[in-house]
Every structure is written in C-alpha cells, then in structure tokens.
Amino acid sequence: MGKPVNLNRFRKDKARAGKKARADENAVKFGRSKAEKDLDRARAEKSRRDLDSHERDE
C-alpha cells in the first residue's frame, strides 16, 4: 500500500507550480534587464534636458 497523500497540499502545490511556470514565461516575454531599464531611463532624461534647453526666454 502506498503512502497517504494530503490532497489539499497536492492541489496547492500543483497550482503553485502552474503560477511559477506562467511567471517564468512572462519574465521571458516582457522582462527587461537592469541595463536596458537604465539605458531607457538615461535616454528619457537626456531627451528631457535637450527639450528644456531649447525653451525660449520671454
């Protein structure tokens, strides 16, 4: 005879594994590295500075 299995724990572990798999897929699809985020942030800051430097004085 086999070892008894807690069905609630089995159900929760299965759901947890499914969520982990989905999170890993989303990380591959939508995730960006820290370097990419920093580069985008730096480009946006430079763009804002360039635009501000072209303002006209009245």
Backbone as ProteinMPNN parsed JSONL, in Angstrom:
{"seq_chain_A": "MGKPVNLNRFRKDKARAGKKARADENAVKFGRSKAEKDLDRARAEKSRRDLDSHERDE", "coords_chain_A": {"N_chain_A": [[0.844, -1.169, 0.0], [0.468, 2.268, -0.743], [1.945, 5.399, 0.268], [0.063, 7.678, 2.245], [-1.552, 10.551, 0.831], [-1.818, 14.013, 1.15], [-4.449, 15.619, -0.078], [-5.18, 18.321, -0.27], [-2.728, 19.652, 0.013], [-1.429, 18.632, -2.224], [-3.028, 19.709, -4.283], [-2.626, 22.474, -3.873], [0.158, 22.652, -4.249], [0.326, 21.947, -6.928], [-1.075, 24.064, -8.135], [0.602, 26.155, -7.384], [2.937, 25.49, -8.776], [2.016, 25.795, -11.365], [1.531, 28.57, -11.449], [4.122, 29.484, -11.096], [5.349, 28.584, -13.44], [3.956, 30.097, -15.317], [4.752, 32.656, -14.55], [7.467, 32.528, -15.134], [7.353, 32.311, -17.931], [6.239, 34.821, -18.556], [8.277, 36.462, -17.653], [10.233, 35.961, -19.518], [8.979, 36.878, -21.839], [8.254, 39.619, -21.311], [10.11, 40.74, -19.615], [12.842, 42.891, -18.79], [16.306, 43.578, -18.721], [18.311, 45.012, -16.067], [20.181, 46.744, -17.099], [19.04, 47.479, -19.556], [16.773, 48.862, -18.652], [18.016, 50.976, -17.272], [19.318, 52.229, -19.416], [17.143, 53.115, -20.98], [16.019, 54.888, -19.142], [18.075, 56.771, -18.92], [18.165, 57.751, -21.537], [15.633, 58.946, -21.721], [15.902, 60.949, -19.792], [17.959, 62.501, -20.943], [16.675, 63.332, -23.264], [14.654, 64.91, -22.125], [16.223, 66.917, -20.916], [17.426, 68.03, -23.218], [15.188, 69.058, -24.531], [14.309, 70.928, -22.641], [16.431, 72.711, -22.767], [16.002, 74.053, -25.087], [14.016, 75.847, -24.687], [12.35, 78.961, -25.012], [13.24, 82.182, -23.842], [11.291, 84.696, -22.349]], "CA_chain_A": [[0.0, 0.0, 0.0], [1.258, 3.485, -0.883], [1.965, 6.402, 1.32], [-1.099, 8.57, 2.134], [-1.277, 11.851, 0.232], [-2.705, 15.088, 1.552], [-4.962, 16.135, -1.347], [-5.139, 19.781, -0.255], [-1.344, 20.047, -0.245], [-1.162, 18.296, -3.622], [-3.73, 20.698, -5.101], [-1.956, 23.764, -3.736], [1.474, 22.548, -4.895], [0.106, 21.94, -8.382], [-1.426, 25.439, -8.5], [1.81, 26.961, -7.203], [3.839, 25.165, -9.886], [1.435, 26.424, -12.556], [1.773, 30.017, -11.376], [5.564, 29.694, -11.287], [5.621, 28.391, -14.863], [3.417, 31.259, -16.022], [5.611, 33.794, -14.216], [8.706, 32.37, -15.901], [7.045, 32.655, -19.321], [6.068, 36.272, -18.644], [9.588, 37.081, -17.471], [10.933, 35.848, -20.801], [8.283, 37.721, -22.823], [8.15, 41.043, -21.007], [11.159, 41.195, -18.717], [13.997, 43.606, -19.33], [17.408, 43.568, -17.767], [18.525, 46.281, -15.387], [20.931, 47.601, -18.026], [18.082, 48.03, -20.524], [15.955, 49.856, -17.951], [18.861, 52.149, -17.025], [19.541, 52.892, -20.693], [15.902, 53.83, -21.316], [15.88, 55.999, -18.2], [19.074, 57.774, -19.284], [17.733, 58.367, -22.802], [14.499, 59.822, -21.432], [16.432, 62.112, -19.076], [18.677, 63.324, -21.912], [15.668, 63.935, -24.123], [14.009, 65.973, -21.359], [17.189, 68.009, -20.783], [17.575, 68.679, -24.526], [13.976, 69.824, -24.787], [14.313, 72.073, -21.728], [17.451, 73.681, -23.155], [15.53, 74.776, -26.261], [12.915, 76.737, -24.341], [12.61, 80.373, -25.287], [13.063, 83.114, -22.741], [10.38, 85.763, -22.761]], "C_chain_A": [[0.895, 1.239, 0.0], [1.13, 4.408, 0.3], [0.748, 7.325, 1.164], [-0.685, 9.958, 1.638], [-2.308, 12.854, 0.722], [-3.176, 15.786, 0.268], [-4.957, 17.656, -1.404], [-3.731, 20.272, -0.578], [-0.99, 19.772, -1.706], [-1.788, 19.333, -4.558], [-3.023, 22.05, -5.062], [-0.577, 23.746, -4.39], [1.349, 22.584, -6.409], [-0.23, 23.352, -8.868], [-0.199, 26.348, -8.412], [2.791, 26.729, -8.349], [3.331, 25.793, -11.183], [1.682, 27.92, -12.586], [3.245, 30.335, -11.611], [5.927, 29.561, -12.767], [5.13, 29.596, -15.665], [4.272, 32.501, -15.768], [6.919, 33.718, -14.994], [8.49, 32.716, -17.373], [6.918, 34.168, -19.493], [7.403, 36.992, -18.478], [10.368, 37.04, -18.774], [10.303, 36.794, -21.824], [8.485, 39.202, -22.554], [9.308, 41.593, -20.184], [12.284, 41.907, -19.444], [15.081, 43.592, -18.272], [17.554, 44.953, -17.142], [19.256, 47.251, -16.303], [19.996, 48.244, -19.053], [17.212, 49.111, -19.874], [16.75, 51.137, -17.704], [19.109, 52.928, -18.307], [18.308, 53.692, -21.115], [15.715, 55.043, -20.418], [16.849, 57.126, -18.558], [18.679, 58.489, -20.577], [16.581, 59.334, -22.569], [14.968, 61.094, -20.726], [17.157, 63.054, -20.037], [17.698, 64.033, -22.843], [14.976, 65.099, -23.408], [14.944, 67.171, -21.211], [17.352, 68.764, -22.096], [16.371, 69.557, -24.839], [13.938, 71.069, -23.894], [15.329, 73.128, -22.154], [17.013, 74.501, -24.378], [14.359, 75.712, -25.956], [13.321, 78.193, -24.613], [12.394, 81.2, -24.035], [12.174, 84.249, -23.208], [10.755, 87.068, -22.144]], "O_chain_A": [[1.939, 1.265, 0.651], [0.314, 4.209, 1.2], [0.433, 7.72, 0.042], [0.383, 10.465, 1.979], [-3.51, 12.587, 0.714], [-2.39, 16.465, -0.393], [-4.752, 18.23, -2.474], [-3.564, 21.208, -1.36], [-0.328, 20.585, -2.351], [-1.151, 19.781, -5.511], [-2.844, 22.693, -6.096], [-0.183, 24.727, -5.02], [2.177, 23.186, -7.092], [0.279, 23.787, -9.902], [0.006, 27.207, -9.27], [3.407, 27.676, -8.838], [4.12, 26.266, -12.001], [2.006, 28.477, -13.635], [3.577, 31.334, -12.248], [6.726, 30.342, -13.283], [5.809, 30.058, -16.582], [4.488, 33.305, -16.675], [7.422, 34.739, -15.463], [9.347, 33.344, -17.994], [7.428, 34.731, -20.462], [7.627, 38.028, -19.103], [11.088, 37.985, -19.097], [11.016, 37.44, -22.592], [8.845, 39.959, -23.456], [9.459, 42.81, -20.075], [12.631, 41.561, -20.573], [14.799, 43.595, -17.074], [16.992, 45.933, -17.629], [18.98, 48.451, -16.285], [20.148, 49.421, -19.381], [16.948, 50.15, -20.48], [16.241, 52.241, -17.896], [19.11, 54.159, -18.292], [18.435, 54.832, -21.561], [15.3, 56.105, -20.882], [16.485, 58.301, -18.505], [18.845, 59.703, -20.689], [16.551, 60.419, -23.149], [14.489, 62.187, -21.027], [16.988, 64.271, -19.956], [17.882, 65.206, -23.167], [14.739, 66.147, -24.009], [14.513, 68.314, -21.362], [17.41, 69.993, -22.103], [16.519, 70.667, -25.351], [13.57, 72.148, -24.357], [15.111, 74.318, -21.927], [17.607, 75.541, -24.663], [13.778, 76.3, -26.868], [14.48, 78.578, -24.458], [11.471, 80.945, -23.261], [12.296, 84.711, -24.342], [10.093, 88.077, -22.383]]}, "name": "protein", "num_of_chains": 1, "seq": "MGKPVNLNRFRKDKARAGKKARADENAVKFGRSKAEKDLDRARAEKSRRDLDSHERDE"}
